[in-house]
Amino acid sequence: MTTAVRDGRRVTYRPRMNPAERDRTAARLREEYEQGNSVRGVANGAGLSYGTTYRLLLAAGTVLRTRAGRPGAPTT
């Protein structure tokens, strides 16, 4: 983690991943998701934001389930 000062407050942020690390992380996240974990559950386990996890899953070619968690769930 890296710290910086923004608006007079100290903030901590995760440094960017290099391409190889990003690919490895995306593959690991995809495995967890395909084992039945939710996007939010995978994100929490990896210490990443929901948005970052979602983008990494898409980059790994993951076929995402519907929001209801069931294939073919009705949308109302």
PDB file of N, CA, C and O in Angstrom:
ATOM      1  N   MET A   1       0.836  -1.176   0.000  1.00  0.00           N
ATOM      2  CA  MET A   1       0.000   0.000   0.000  1.00  0.00           C
ATOM      3  C   MET A   1       0.882   1.241   0.000  1.00  0.00           C
ATOM      4  O   MET A   1       1.986   1.239   0.545  1.00  0.00           O
ATOM      5  N   THR A   2       0.387   2.272  -0.606  1.00  0.00           N
ATOM      6  CA  THR A   2       1.099   3.531  -0.693  1.00  0.00           C
ATOM      7  C   THR A   2       0.243   4.604  -0.033  1.00  0.00           C
ATOM      8  O   THR A   2      -0.985   4.567  -0.107  1.00  0.00           O
ATOM      9  N   THR A   3       0.903   5.554   0.610  1.00  0.00           N
ATOM     10  CA  THR A   3       0.150   6.648   1.225  1.00  0.00           C
ATOM     11  C   THR A   3       0.426   7.942   0.478  1.00  0.00           C
ATOM     12  O   THR A   3       1.494   8.136  -0.102  1.00  0.00           O
ATOM     13  N   ALA A   4      -0.552   8.809   0.509  1.00  0.00           N
ATOM     14  CA  ALA A   4      -0.440  10.124  -0.116  1.00  0.00           C
ATOM     15  C   ALA A   4      -1.260  11.091   0.727  1.00  0.00           C
ATOM     16  O   ALA A   4      -2.042  10.672   1.581  1.00  0.00           O
ATOM     17  N   VAL A   5      -1.080  12.376   0.484  1.00  0.00           N
ATOM     18  CA  VAL A   5      -1.858  13.386   1.190  1.00  0.00           C
ATOM     19  C   VAL A   5      -2.777  14.047   0.179  1.00  0.00           C
ATOM     20  O   VAL A   5      -2.324  14.593  -0.828  1.00  0.00           O
ATOM     21  N   ARG A   6      -4.072  13.993   0.456  1.00  0.00           N
ATOM     22  CA  ARG A   6      -5.075  14.585  -0.412  1.00  0.00           C
ATOM     23  C   ARG A   6      -5.974  15.466   0.419  1.00  0.00           C
ATOM     24  O   ARG A   6      -6.552  15.004   1.402  1.00  0.00           O
ATOM     25  N   ASP A   7      -6.103  16.721   0.048  1.00  0.00           N
ATOM     26  CA  ASP A   7      -6.938  17.672   0.782  1.00  0.00           C
ATOM     27  C   ASP A   7      -6.548  17.725   2.257  1.00  0.00           C
ATOM     28  O   ASP A   7      -7.402  17.849   3.135  1.00  0.00           O
ATOM     29  N   GLY A   8      -5.254  17.630   2.512  1.00  0.00           N
ATOM     30  CA  GLY A   8      -4.755  17.716   3.877  1.00  0.00           C
ATOM     31  C   GLY A   8      -4.933  16.449   4.695  1.00  0.00           C
ATOM     32  O   GLY A   8      -4.596  16.428   5.878  1.00  0.00           O
ATOM     33  N   ARG A   9      -5.462  15.379   4.079  1.00  0.00           N
ATOM     34  CA  ARG A   9      -5.660  14.121   4.793  1.00  0.00           C
ATOM     35  C   ARG A   9      -4.797  13.039   4.177  1.00  0.00           C
ATOM     36  O   ARG A   9      -4.595  13.003   2.964  1.00  0.00           O
ATOM     37  N   ARG A  10      -4.294  12.168   5.015  1.00  0.00           N
ATOM     38  CA  ARG A  10      -3.476  11.044   4.537  1.00  0.00           C
ATOM     39  C   ARG A  10      -4.407   9.935   4.051  1.00  0.00           C
ATOM     40  O   ARG A  10      -5.314   9.515   4.771  1.00  0.00           O
ATOM     41  N   VAL A  11      -4.179   9.471   2.839  1.00  0.00           N
ATOM     42  CA  VAL A  11      -4.978   8.391   2.270  1.00  0.00           C
ATOM     43  C   VAL A  11      -4.057   7.252   1.844  1.00  0.00           C
ATOM     44  O   VAL A  11      -2.895   7.473   1.502  1.00  0.00           O
ATOM     45  N   THR A  12      -4.587   6.044   1.868  1.00  0.00           N
ATOM     46  CA  THR A  12      -3.835   4.867   1.460  1.00  0.00           C
ATOM     47  C   THR A  12      -4.494   4.293   0.213  1.00  0.00           C
ATOM     48  O   THR A  12      -5.720   4.209   0.137  1.00  0.00           O
ATOM     49  N   TYR A  13      -3.692   3.901  -0.751  1.00  0.00           N
ATOM     50  CA  TYR A  13      -4.248   3.308  -1.955  1.00  0.00           C
ATOM     51  C   TYR A  13      -3.363   2.172  -2.424  1.00  0.00           C
ATOM     52  O   TYR A  13      -2.175   2.115  -2.107  1.00  0.00           O
ATOM     53  N   ARG A  14      -3.962   1.267  -3.186  1.00  0.00           N
ATOM     54  CA  ARG A  14      -3.257   0.117  -3.730  1.00  0.00           C
ATOM     55  C   ARG A  14      -2.566   0.540  -5.025  1.00  0.00           C
ATOM     56  O   ARG A  14      -3.197   1.143  -5.893  1.00  0.00           O
ATOM     57  N   PRO A  15      -1.288   0.232  -5.162  1.00  0.00           N
ATOM     58  CA  PRO A  15      -0.609   0.594  -6.416  1.00  0.00           C
ATOM     59  C   PRO A  15      -1.163  -0.201  -7.601  1.00  0.00           C
ATOM     60  O   PRO A  15      -1.766  -1.259  -7.425  1.00  0.00           O
ATOM     61  N   ARG A  16      -0.954   0.318  -8.789  1.00  0.00           N
ATOM     62  CA  ARG A  16      -1.430  -0.358  -9.992  1.00  0.00           C
ATOM     63  C   ARG A  16      -0.741  -1.711 -10.149  1.00  0.00           C
ATOM     64  O   ARG A  16       0.402  -1.904  -9.737  1.00  0.00           O
ATOM     65  N   MET A  17      -1.480  -2.644 -10.763  1.00  0.00           N
ATOM     66  CA  MET A  17      -0.918  -3.959 -11.053  1.00  0.00           C
ATOM     67  C   MET A  17      -0.231  -3.920 -12.411  1.00  0.00           C
ATOM     68  O   MET A  17      -0.707  -3.269 -13.341  1.00  0.00           O
ATOM     69  N   ASN A  18       0.897  -4.625 -12.514  1.00  0.00           N
ATOM     70  CA  ASN A  18       1.522  -4.734 -13.822  1.00  0.00           C
ATOM     71  C   ASN A  18       0.716  -5.750 -14.641  1.00  0.00           C
ATOM     72  O   ASN A  18      -0.068  -6.502 -14.063  1.00  0.00           O
ATOM     73  N   PRO A  19       0.882  -5.792 -15.947  1.00  0.00           N
ATOM     74  CA  PRO A  19       0.046  -6.660 -16.788  1.00  0.00           C
ATOM     75  C   PRO A  19       0.077  -8.140 -16.390  1.00  0.00           C
ATOM     76  O   PRO A  19      -0.962  -8.799 -16.413  1.00  0.00           O
ATOM     77  N   ALA A  20       1.228  -8.662 -16.034  1.00  0.00           N
ATOM     78  CA  ALA A  20       1.315 -10.078 -15.654  1.00  0.00           C
ATOM     79  C   ALA A  20       0.561 -10.331 -14.357  1.00  0.00           C
ATOM     80  O   ALA A  20      -0.152 -11.327 -14.234  1.00  0.00           O
ATOM     81  N   GLU A  21       0.716  -9.439 -13.397  1.00  0.00           N
ATOM     82  CA  GLU A  21       0.013  -9.577 -12.121  1.00  0.00           C
ATOM     83  C   GLU A  21      -1.497  -9.450 -12.325  1.00  0.00           C
ATOM     84  O   GLU A  21      -2.284 -10.158 -11.698  1.00  0.00           O
ATOM     85  N   ARG A  22      -1.880  -8.543 -13.207  1.00  0.00           N
ATOM     86  CA  ARG A  22      -3.298  -8.337 -13.504  1.00  0.00           C
ATOM     87  C   ARG A  22      -3.905  -9.603 -14.109  1.00  0.00           C
ATOM     88  O   ARG A  22      -5.015  -9.989 -13.743  1.00  0.00           O
ATOM     89  N   ASP A  23      -3.191 -10.250 -15.029  1.00  0.00           N
ATOM     90  CA  ASP A  23      -3.681 -11.482 -15.657  1.00  0.00           C
ATOM     91  C   ASP A  23      -3.804 -12.608 -14.636  1.00  0.00           C
ATOM     92  O   ASP A  23      -4.793 -13.341 -14.640  1.00  0.00           O
ATOM     93  N   ARG A  24      -2.806 -12.752 -13.761  1.00  0.00           N
ATOM     94  CA  ARG A  24      -2.855 -13.790 -12.723  1.00  0.00           C
ATOM     95  C   ARG A  24      -4.016 -13.551 -11.769  1.00  0.00           C
ATOM     96  O   ARG A  24      -4.732 -14.484 -11.403  1.00  0.00           O
ATOM     97  N   THR A  25      -4.198 -12.301 -11.370  1.00  0.00           N
ATOM     98  CA  THR A  25      -5.285 -11.954 -10.452  1.00  0.00           C
ATOM     99  C   THR A  25      -6.632 -12.211 -11.106  1.00  0.00           C
ATOM    100  O   THR A  25      -7.535 -12.760 -10.474  1.00  0.00           O
ATOM    101  N   ALA A  26      -6.776 -11.819 -12.371  1.00  0.00           N
ATOM    102  CA  ALA A  26      -8.038 -12.023 -13.088  1.00  0.00           C
ATOM    103  C   ALA A  26      -8.363 -13.510 -13.183  1.00  0.00           C
ATOM    104  O   ALA A  26      -9.518 -13.900 -13.010  1.00  0.00           O
ATOM    105  N   ALA A  27      -7.370 -14.339 -13.452  1.00  0.00           N
ATOM    106  CA  ALA A  27      -7.597 -15.785 -13.553  1.00  0.00           C
ATOM    107  C   ALA A  27      -8.014 -16.368 -12.201  1.00  0.00           C
ATOM    108  O   ALA A  27      -8.900 -17.220 -12.137  1.00  0.00           O
ATOM    109  N   ARG A  28      -7.379 -15.913 -11.129  1.00  0.00           N
ATOM    110  CA  ARG A  28      -7.721 -16.393  -9.780  1.00  0.00           C
ATOM    111  C   ARG A  28      -9.134 -15.969  -9.405  1.00  0.00           C
ATOM    112  O   ARG A  28      -9.892 -16.760  -8.845  1.00  0.00           O
ATOM    113  N   LEU A  29      -9.494 -14.718  -9.711  1.00  0.00           N
ATOM    114  CA  LEU A  29     -10.830 -14.232  -9.412  1.00  0.00           C
ATOM    115  C   LEU A  29     -11.880 -14.998 -10.213  1.00  0.00           C
ATOM    116  O   LEU A  29     -12.960 -15.300  -9.705  1.00  0.00           O
ATOM    117  N   ARG A  30     -11.558 -15.308 -11.460  1.00  0.00           N
ATOM    118  CA  ARG A  30     -12.493 -16.061 -12.301  1.00  0.00           C
ATOM    119  C   ARG A  30     -12.759 -17.437 -11.704  1.00  0.00           C
ATOM    120  O   ARG A  30     -13.904 -17.887 -11.668  1.00  0.00           O
ATOM    121  N   GLU A  31     -11.704 -18.111 -11.234  1.00  0.00           N
ATOM    122  CA  GLU A  31     -11.873 -19.427 -10.615  1.00  0.00           C
ATOM    123  C   GLU A  31     -12.803 -19.339  -9.405  1.00  0.00           C
ATOM    124  O   GLU A  31     -13.704 -20.163  -9.251  1.00  0.00           O
ATOM    125  N   GLU A  32     -12.583 -18.346  -8.553  1.00  0.00           N
ATOM    126  CA  GLU A  32     -13.420 -18.181  -7.365  1.00  0.00           C
ATOM    127  C   GLU A  32     -14.874 -17.914  -7.754  1.00  0.00           C
ATOM    128  O   GLU A  32     -15.794 -18.480  -7.164  1.00  0.00           O
ATOM    129  N   TYR A  33     -15.074 -17.054  -8.746  1.00  0.00           N
ATOM    130  CA  TYR A  33     -16.429 -16.716  -9.187  1.00  0.00           C
ATOM    131  C   TYR A  33     -17.120 -17.942  -9.766  1.00  0.00           C
ATOM    132  O   TYR A  33     -18.295 -18.182  -9.488  1.00  0.00           O
ATOM    133  N   GLU A  34     -16.406 -18.714 -10.565  1.00  0.00           N
ATOM    134  CA  GLU A  34     -17.005 -19.884 -11.201  1.00  0.00           C
ATOM    135  C   GLU A  34     -17.276 -21.011 -10.198  1.00  0.00           C
ATOM    136  O   GLU A  34     -18.023 -21.939 -10.507  1.00  0.00           O
ATOM    137  N   GLN A  35     -16.683 -20.941  -9.012  1.00  0.00           N
ATOM    138  CA  GLN A  35     -16.975 -21.905  -7.949  1.00  0.00           C
ATOM    139  C   GLN A  35     -18.256 -21.531  -7.210  1.00  0.00           C
ATOM    140  O   GLN A  35     -18.682 -22.260  -6.315  1.00  0.00           O
ATOM    141  N   GLY A  36     -18.876 -20.407  -7.569  1.00  0.00           N
ATOM    142  CA  GLY A  36     -20.153 -20.038  -6.999  1.00  0.00           C
ATOM    143  C   GLY A  36     -20.152 -18.794  -6.142  1.00  0.00           C
ATOM    144  O   GLY A  36     -21.214 -18.375  -5.682  1.00  0.00           O
ATOM    145  N   ASN A  37     -19.009 -18.190  -5.912  1.00  0.00           N
ATOM    146  CA  ASN A  37     -18.963 -16.956  -5.117  1.00  0.00           C
ATOM    147  C   ASN A  37     -19.546 -15.795  -5.919  1.00  0.00           C
ATOM    148  O   ASN A  37     -19.498 -15.792  -7.149  1.00  0.00           O
ATOM    149  N   SER A  38     -20.087 -14.824  -5.220  1.00  0.00           N
ATOM    150  CA  SER A  38     -20.620 -13.631  -5.874  1.00  0.00           C
ATOM    151  C   SER A  38     -19.478 -12.686  -6.228  1.00  0.00           C
ATOM    152  O   SER A  38     -18.366 -12.826  -5.718  1.00  0.00           O
ATOM    153  N   VAL A  39     -19.756 -11.731  -7.097  1.00  0.00           N
ATOM    154  CA  VAL A  39     -18.741 -10.730  -7.450  1.00  0.00           C
ATOM    155  C   VAL A  39     -18.312  -9.991  -6.180  1.00  0.00           C
ATOM    156  O   VAL A  39     -17.122  -9.768  -5.956  1.00  0.00           O
ATOM    157  N   ARG A  40     -19.289  -9.612  -5.351  1.00  0.00           N
ATOM    158  CA  ARG A  40     -18.966  -8.899  -4.119  1.00  0.00           C
ATOM    159  C   ARG A  40     -18.150  -9.770  -3.167  1.00  0.00           C
ATOM    160  O   ARG A  40     -17.217  -9.286  -2.526  1.00  0.00           O
ATOM    161  N   GLY A  41     -18.499 -11.052  -3.073  1.00  0.00           N
ATOM    162  CA  GLY A  41     -17.760 -11.969  -2.217  1.00  0.00           C
ATOM    163  C   GLY A  41     -16.320 -12.148  -2.687  1.00  0.00           C
ATOM    164  O   GLY A  41     -15.394 -12.170  -1.876  1.00  0.00           O
ATOM    165  N   VAL A  42     -16.136 -12.277  -3.994  1.00  0.00           N
ATOM    166  CA  VAL A  42     -14.790 -12.402  -4.566  1.00  0.00           C
ATOM    167  C   VAL A  42     -13.998 -11.120  -4.298  1.00  0.00           C
ATOM    168  O   VAL A  42     -12.822 -11.168  -3.935  1.00  0.00           O
ATOM    169  N   ALA A  43     -14.662  -9.971  -4.482  1.00  0.00           N
ATOM    170  CA  ALA A  43     -13.993  -8.680  -4.262  1.00  0.00           C
ATOM    171  C   ALA A  43     -13.548  -8.535  -2.813  1.00  0.00           C
ATOM    172  O   ALA A  43     -12.416  -8.130  -2.545  1.00  0.00           O
ATOM    173  N   ASN A  44     -14.434  -8.864  -1.880  1.00  0.00           N
ATOM    174  CA  ASN A  44     -14.081  -8.748  -0.464  1.00  0.00           C
ATOM    175  C   ASN A  44     -12.928  -9.673  -0.105  1.00  0.00           C
ATOM    176  O   ASN A  44     -12.026  -9.287   0.639  1.00  0.00           O
ATOM    177  N   GLY A  45     -12.954 -10.890  -0.630  1.00  0.00           N
ATOM    178  CA  GLY A  45     -11.887 -11.846  -0.353  1.00  0.00           C
ATOM    179  C   GLY A  45     -10.542 -11.414  -0.903  1.00  0.00           C
ATOM    180  O   GLY A  45      -9.503 -11.733  -0.325  1.00  0.00           O
ATOM    181  N   ALA A  46     -10.549 -10.691  -2.014  1.00  0.00           N
ATOM    182  CA  ALA A  46      -9.314 -10.259  -2.653  1.00  0.00           C
ATOM    183  C   ALA A  46      -8.857  -8.885  -2.172  1.00  0.00           C
ATOM    184  O   ALA A  46      -7.747  -8.449  -2.478  1.00  0.00           O
ATOM    185  N   GLY A  47      -9.723  -8.204  -1.416  1.00  0.00           N
ATOM    186  CA  GLY A  47      -9.366  -6.859  -0.959  1.00  0.00           C
ATOM    187  C   GLY A  47      -9.430  -5.821  -2.070  1.00  0.00           C
ATOM    188  O   GLY A  47      -8.706  -4.825  -2.044  1.00  0.00           O
ATOM    189  N   LEU A  48     -10.298  -6.061  -3.043  1.00  0.00           N
ATOM    190  CA  LEU A  48     -10.461  -5.150  -4.175  1.00  0.00           C
ATOM    191  C   LEU A  48     -11.855  -4.550  -4.152  1.00  0.00           C
ATOM    192  O   LEU A  48     -12.745  -5.062  -3.472  1.00  0.00           O
ATOM    193  N   SER A  49     -12.046  -3.474  -4.887  1.00  0.00           N
ATOM    194  CA  SER A  49     -13.371  -2.883  -4.994  1.00  0.00           C
ATOM    195  C   SER A  49     -14.234  -3.741  -5.914  1.00  0.00           C
ATOM    196  O   SER A  49     -13.727  -4.539  -6.702  1.00  0.00           O
ATOM    197  N   TYR A  50     -15.547  -3.561  -5.796  1.00  0.00           N
ATOM    198  CA  TYR A  50     -16.486  -4.277  -6.646  1.00  0.00           C
ATOM    199  C   TYR A  50     -16.192  -3.966  -8.116  1.00  0.00           C
ATOM    200  O   TYR A  50     -16.143  -4.877  -8.943  1.00  0.00           O
ATOM    201  N   GLY A  51     -15.997  -2.685  -8.444  1.00  0.00           N
ATOM    202  CA  GLY A  51     -15.768  -2.277  -9.832  1.00  0.00           C
ATOM    203  C   GLY A  51     -14.503  -2.878 -10.425  1.00  0.00           C
ATOM    204  O   GLY A  51     -14.503  -3.334 -11.568  1.00  0.00           O
ATOM    205  N   THR A  52     -13.431  -2.880  -9.650  1.00  0.00           N
ATOM    206  CA  THR A  52     -12.172  -3.460 -10.129  1.00  0.00           C
ATOM    207  C   THR A  52     -12.348  -4.954 -10.368  1.00  0.00           C
ATOM    208  O   THR A  52     -11.898  -5.484 -11.384  1.00  0.00           O
ATOM    209  N   THR A  53     -13.003  -5.629  -9.430  1.00  0.00           N
ATOM    210  CA  THR A  53     -13.231  -7.070  -9.562  1.00  0.00           C
ATOM    211  C   THR A  53     -14.088  -7.367 -10.774  1.00  0.00           C
ATOM    212  O   THR A  53     -13.794  -8.293 -11.530  1.00  0.00           O
ATOM    213  N   TYR A  54     -15.139  -6.596 -10.970  1.00  0.00           N
ATOM    214  CA  TYR A  54     -16.035  -6.780 -12.113  1.00  0.00           C
ATOM    215  C   TYR A  54     -15.254  -6.641 -13.425  1.00  0.00           C
ATOM    216  O   TYR A  54     -15.395  -7.469 -14.324  1.00  0.00           O
ATOM    217  N   ARG A  55     -14.440  -5.602 -13.528  1.00  0.00           N
ATOM    218  CA  ARG A  55     -13.647  -5.379 -14.755  1.00  0.00           C
ATOM    219  C   ARG A  55     -12.638  -6.504 -14.974  1.00  0.00           C
ATOM    220  O   ARG A  55     -12.430  -6.933 -16.109  1.00  0.00           O
ATOM    221  N   LEU A  56     -12.010  -6.986 -13.902  1.00  0.00           N
ATOM    222  CA  LEU A  56     -11.046  -8.081 -14.045  1.00  0.00           C
ATOM    223  C   LEU A  56     -11.743  -9.371 -14.480  1.00  0.00           C
ATOM    224  O   LEU A  56     -11.206 -10.124 -15.293  1.00  0.00           O
ATOM    225  N   LEU A  57     -12.931  -9.623 -13.942  1.00  0.00           N
ATOM    226  CA  LEU A  57     -13.678 -10.811 -14.358  1.00  0.00           C
ATOM    227  C   LEU A  57     -14.022 -10.739 -15.843  1.00  0.00           C
ATOM    228  O   LEU A  57     -13.890 -11.731 -16.559  1.00  0.00           O
ATOM    229  N   LEU A  58     -14.458  -9.583 -16.303  1.00  0.00           N
ATOM    230  CA  LEU A  58     -14.773  -9.422 -17.727  1.00  0.00           C
ATOM    231  C   LEU A  58     -13.522  -9.588 -18.582  1.00  0.00           C
ATOM    232  O   LEU A  58     -13.569 -10.210 -19.643  1.00  0.00           O
ATOM    233  N   ALA A  59     -12.408  -9.031 -18.122  1.00  0.00           N
ATOM    234  CA  ALA A  59     -11.151  -9.141 -18.870  1.00  0.00           C
ATOM    235  C   ALA A  59     -10.689 -10.592 -18.965  1.00  0.00           C
ATOM    236  O   ALA A  59     -10.019 -10.969 -19.927  1.00  0.00           O
ATOM    237  N   ALA A  60     -11.043 -11.410 -17.970  1.00  0.00           N
ATOM    238  CA  ALA A  60     -10.659 -12.820 -17.973  1.00  0.00           C
ATOM    239  C   ALA A  60     -11.608 -13.665 -18.814  1.00  0.00           C
ATOM    240  O   ALA A  60     -11.423 -14.877 -18.923  1.00  0.00           O
ATOM    241  N   GLY A  61     -12.628 -13.037 -19.413  1.00  0.00           N
ATOM    242  CA  GLY A  61     -13.566 -13.759 -20.263  1.00  0.00           C
ATOM    243  C   GLY A  61     -14.632 -14.509 -19.489  1.00  0.00           C
ATOM    244  O   GLY A  61     -15.206 -15.469 -20.001  1.00  0.00           O
ATOM    245  N   THR A  62     -14.904 -14.090 -18.272  1.00  0.00           N
ATOM    246  CA  THR A  62     -15.889 -14.748 -17.429  1.00  0.00           C
ATOM    247  C   THR A  62     -17.294 -14.468 -17.943  1.00  0.00           C
ATOM    248  O   THR A  62     -17.623 -13.331 -18.283  1.00  0.00           O
ATOM    249  N   VAL A  63     -18.122 -15.509 -17.999  1.00  0.00           N
ATOM    250  CA  VAL A  63     -19.539 -15.349 -18.320  1.00  0.00           C
ATOM    251  C   VAL A  63     -20.231 -15.113 -16.986  1.00  0.00           C
ATOM    252  O   VAL A  63     -20.297 -16.008 -16.143  1.00  0.00           O
ATOM    253  N   LEU A  64     -20.742 -13.908 -16.802  1.00  0.00           N
ATOM    254  CA  LEU A  64     -21.337 -13.539 -15.523  1.00  0.00           C
ATOM    255  C   LEU A  64     -22.764 -14.043 -15.411  1.00  0.00           C
ATOM    256  O   LEU A  64     -23.518 -14.059 -16.384  1.00  0.00           O
ATOM    257  N   ARG A  65     -23.118 -14.454 -14.196  1.00  0.00           N
ATOM    258  CA  ARG A  65     -24.486 -14.885 -13.918  1.00  0.00           C
ATOM    259  C   ARG A  65     -25.395 -13.662 -13.865  1.00  0.00           C
ATOM    260  O   ARG A  65     -24.928 -12.528 -13.767  1.00  0.00           O
ATOM    261  N   THR A  66     -26.715 -13.915 -13.932  1.00  0.00           N
ATOM    262  CA  THR A  66     -27.665 -12.818 -13.784  1.00  0.00           C
ATOM    263  C   THR A  66     -27.588 -12.305 -12.357  1.00  0.00           C
ATOM    264  O   THR A  66     -27.057 -12.989 -11.481  1.00  0.00           O
ATOM    265  N   ARG A  67     -28.103 -11.128 -12.115  1.00  0.00           N
ATOM    266  CA  ARG A  67     -28.031 -10.548 -10.780  1.00  0.00           C
ATOM    267  C   ARG A  67     -28.764 -11.389  -9.750  1.00  0.00           C
ATOM    268  O   ARG A  67     -28.415 -11.363  -8.570  1.00  0.00           O
ATOM    269  N   ALA A  68     -29.767 -12.131 -10.176  1.00  0.00           N
ATOM    270  CA  ALA A  68     -30.492 -12.985  -9.237  1.00  0.00           C
ATOM    271  C   ALA A  68     -29.681 -14.242  -8.911  1.00  0.00           C
ATOM    272  O   ALA A  68     -30.045 -14.996  -8.009  1.00  0.00           O
ATOM    273  N   GLY A  69     -28.588 -14.470  -9.639  1.00  0.00           N
ATOM    274  CA  GLY A  69     -27.727 -15.604  -9.370  1.00  0.00           C
ATOM    275  C   GLY A  69     -28.186 -16.890 -10.014  1.00  0.00           C
ATOM    276  O   GLY A  69     -27.586 -17.942  -9.795  1.00  0.00           O
ATOM    277  N   ARG A  70     -29.247 -16.823 -10.811  1.00  0.00           N
ATOM    278  CA  ARG A  70     -29.762 -18.019 -11.464  1.00  0.00           C
ATOM    279  C   ARG A  70     -29.782 -17.789 -12.975  1.00  0.00           C
ATOM    280  O   ARG A  70     -30.311 -16.778 -13.438  1.00  0.00           O
ATOM    281  N   PRO A  71     -29.222 -18.700 -13.734  1.00  0.00           N
ATOM    282  CA  PRO A  71     -29.314 -18.556 -15.187  1.00  0.00           C
ATOM    283  C   PRO A  71     -30.772 -18.538 -15.628  1.00  0.00           C
ATOM    284  O   PRO A  71     -31.565 -19.365 -15.178  1.00  0.00           O
ATOM    285  N   GLY A  72     -31.124 -17.627 -16.482  1.00  0.00           N
ATOM    286  CA  GLY A  72     -32.478 -17.529 -17.003  1.00  0.00           C
ATOM    287  C   GLY A  72     -33.485 -16.964 -16.023  1.00  0.00           C
ATOM    288  O   GLY A  72     -34.689 -17.142 -16.205  1.00  0.00           O
ATOM    289  N   ALA A  73     -33.014 -16.285 -14.984  1.00  0.00           N
ATOM    290  CA  ALA A  73     -33.932 -15.710 -14.006  1.00  0.00           C
ATOM    291  C   ALA A  73     -34.772 -14.630 -14.676  1.00  0.00           C
ATOM    292  O   ALA A  73     -34.259 -13.843 -15.472  1.00  0.00           O
ATOM    293  N   PRO A  74     -36.055 -14.594 -14.357  1.00  0.00           N
ATOM    294  CA  PRO A  74     -36.903 -13.578 -14.986  1.00  0.00           C
ATOM    295  C   PRO A  74     -36.513 -12.177 -14.542  1.00  0.00           C
ATOM    296  O   PRO A  74     -36.179 -11.955 -13.378  1.00  0.00           O
ATOM    297  N   THR A  75     -36.557 -11.248 -15.461  1.00  0.00           N
ATOM    298  CA  THR A  75     -36.287  -9.859 -15.135  1.00  0.00           C
ATOM    299  C   THR A  75     -37.599  -9.109 -15.115  1.00  0.00           C
ATOM    300  O   THR A  75     -38.343  -9.129 -16.096  1.00  0.00           O
ATOM    301  N   THR A  76     -37.887  -8.459 -14.027  1.00  0.00           N
ATOM    302  CA  THR A  76     -39.151  -7.736 -13.919  1.00  0.00           C
ATOM    303  C   THR A  76     -38.918  -6.268 -13.854  1.00  0.00           C
ATOM    304  O   THR A  76     -39.872  -5.495 -13.760  1.00  0.00           O
TER     305      THR A  76
END
